[in-house]
Amino acid sequence: MTGETQTIDGLAARALRPYEDRPDAEGVARLVDDLITAGQKLHTEVAGIPASSQTQRAAAALAEWSYFVAAGPLSGSDHANWNHARGLGRIAQVLVAELAAYRSPTR
């Protein structure tokens, strides 16, 4: 995996920690910013997969990513921000898996 993919994997893992292990409010805000920054490059790479080679899962993850980034958390509460980070983390994991599958020599 590339350094960028390892970064997004690590960020997604941090976002998917149990609720009681979440960072403080500032840490969650930084995590969301970092997920979006790293995830945008990943989104661009997956969006660049030819439509004939894209899975429905990839297309759905691309649409979800765009929605989550544009919509942001549904409220300003710490819980909403944490849920937003977790949603981004889950979508990022799907994008990573789809890109890896596309690049796989057995594909």
Secondary structure by P-SEA (a helix, b strand, c coil): ccaaaaaaaaaaaaaaccccccccaaaaaaaaaaaaaaaaaaaaaaaacccccccaaaaaaaaaaaaaaaaccccccaaaaaaaaaaaaaaaaaaaaaaaaaacccc
